[in-house]
């Protein structure tokens, strides 16, 4: 059976997640300046992130700024971060794929993350009308985030496709592909150089059927030849040597 539906992850698949993170830091920086006259948060937070710090950045940034804070203030900062209107956009290769798919191809999205944040990302990317199924797994409860089978099963039902007619494209080897493969989906790992999970290695059953570095490479996967509009100028298609 031919693939009928392409289902994408969102963060670091359709857009750069780091753009969202820094957009959130800017929102928190503005909130701190307006409410506490604290200046410099954004510069310190981005510095810490770029130097490999991933936990307690809010706390550590305020400590470096020598500011007094309590748990309630950190909670407020987290809420500002998650609820901000993000400054993000579709990556060029994601836009290319959406523009070159046949109209008969079903499009789906399965994305983990706190619901308010993921909803605002969808709105900022302006993709709602292009996708036939958008599953933000937080609506299903934290226990049904990937790799739970529930979002994959729901996506196939909403797209009116059998599991073997679906392909999942994502960036996180630790959770994106193992369940999809068990259900009979094909899987593609988009490994972006600056992706948050780019350092996670493929491990046995967790790895995808295919690995690419640019979504335009989907055009070169044999199982997907029939979903693209032909002809396509070869200069538009990126081909990487994975050896």
NORDAKA-V579705 format. One record per backbone hydrogen bond with DSSP energy under -0.5 kcal/mol. NH is the residue of the N-H (numbers start at 0). CO is the residue of the C=O. E is the energy in kcal/mol with one decimal. If there is no record, write none. Layout:
<<NH CO E> <NH CO E>>
//
This chain:
<<2 222 -0.6> <3 164 -2.8> <4 164 -2.1> <5 105 -2.5> <6 4 -0.6> <6 166 -3.0> <7 107 -2.8> <8 168 -2.6> <11 14 -1.8> <12 9 -1.9> <13 9 -2.6> <14 9 -1.2> <16 14 -0.6> <18 15 -1.1> <19 15 -0.9> <20 16 -2.3> <21 17 -2.5> <22 18 -1.9> <23 19 -2.4> <24 20 -2.0> <25 21 -2.0> <26 22 -1.7> <27 23 -2.3> <28 24 -2.7> <29 25 -2.4> <30 26 -2.1> <31 27 -2.5> <32 28 -2.1> <33 29 -2.4> <34 30 -2.1> <35 31 -2.4> <36 31 -0.6> <36 32 -0.9> <37 31 -1.6> <38 36 -0.6> <43 39 -1.8> <44 40 -3.1> <45 41 -2.5> <46 42 -1.6> <47 43 -2.6> <48 44 -2.4> <49 45 -2.7> <50 46 -0.9> <50 47 -0.6> <51 48 -1.9> <52 47 -2.5> <59 55 -2.6> <60 56 -2.6> <61 57 -2.1> <62 58 -2.2> <63 59 -2.2> <64 60 -1.6> <65 62 -1.3> <66 61 -2.5> <73 69 -1.7> <74 70 -2.3> <75 71 -2.1> <76 72 -2.1> <77 73 -2.4> <78 74 -2.3> <79 75 -2.2> <80 76 -2.4> <81 77 -2.8> <82 78 -2.0> <83 79 -0.7> <83 80 -0.8> <85 83 -0.9> <87 85 -1.0> <90 13 -2.8> <94 90 -2.5> <95 91 -2.1> <96 92 -2.1> <97 93 -2.2> <98 94 -1.7> <99 95 -1.3> <99 96 -0.6> <100 96 -0.8> <101 226 -3.4> <104 101 -1.8> <105 3 -2.6> <107 5 -2.6> <108 132 -1.7> <109 7 -2.4> <110 134 -2.3> <116 113 -0.6> <117 113 -2.3> <118 114 -2.8> <119 115 -1.7> <120 116 -1.8> <121 117 -2.2> <122 118 -2.2> <123 119 -2.3> <124 120 -2.3> <125 121 -1.0> <126 121 -1.2> <129 126 -1.1> <130 126 -1.2> <130 127 -0.5> <131 106 -2.0> <132 106 -1.4> <134 108 -3.3> <135 133 -0.7> <136 110 -1.7> <136 134 -0.8> <138 135 -2.3> <139 136 -1.5> <140 137 -1.0> <143 140 -2.3> <144 141 -1.8> <147 144 -2.3> <152 148 -2.5> <153 149 -2.7> <154 150 -2.2> <155 151 -2.1> <156 152 -1.8> <157 153 -2.7> <158 154 -2.2> <159 156 -0.9> <160 155 -2.7> <164 161 -1.7> <165 162 -1.9> <166 4 -1.7> <167 185 -2.4> <168 6 -2.6> <169 167 -0.5> <169 187 -2.2> <172 170 -0.8> <174 171 -1.5> <175 171 -2.7> <180 176 -2.7> <181 177 -1.6> <182 178 -1.8> <183 179 -0.6> <183 180 -1.0> <184 179 -2.8> <185 165 -2.1> <187 167 -2.8> <188 209 -3.1> <189 169 -2.9> <189 187 -0.7> <190 188 -0.8> <190 211 -3.2> <191 189 -1.0> <194 191 -1.8> <197 194 -1.5> <199 196 -1.4> <205 202 -2.9> <206 203 -1.6> <209 186 -1.4> <211 188 -2.9> <216 213 -2.3> <217 214 -1.9> <218 215 -1.4> <219 216 -1.8> <220 217 -1.5> <221 219 -0.5> <223 220 -2.2> <224 221 -1.4> <226 223 -1.7> <227 224 -0.8> <228 99 -3.0> <235 232 -2.2> <236 233 -1.5> <237 235 -0.6> <241 239 -0.7>>
//
